[in-house]
Amino acid sequence: MQKKIPFAERAESVLMASILIGIALVAQPFSIYVFRIGLVLLVAATLLQIAVGNVPKHLETGPSIVRIVIILAIVAAMFGLGIFLVPYFAQLGR
């Protein structure tokens, strides 16, 4: 009987492969269009890897996806808060 690979492990493997493909597409010197695709793939896979890498490996698919969405929401909130606060922090030194 085959052992079922948890969702988070499969997702991590796919994301690592996506990151490697994104790096290869960014590194090619022939097409700016392919470069852009590689850059988008690399950024998206990296952000998803942050979330998937923090999900416990024993969870089933449903709870894993819920945790991934929560982690991505927290990451987006932190980026948004940082963008919002930078002008105020820049004024502190003047």
Secondary structure by P-SEA (a helix, b strand, c coil): cbbbbcaaaaaaaaaaaaaaaaaaaaaccccaaaaaaaaaaaaaaaaaaaaaaaccccccaaaaaaaaaaaaaaaaaaaaaaaaaaaaaaaccc
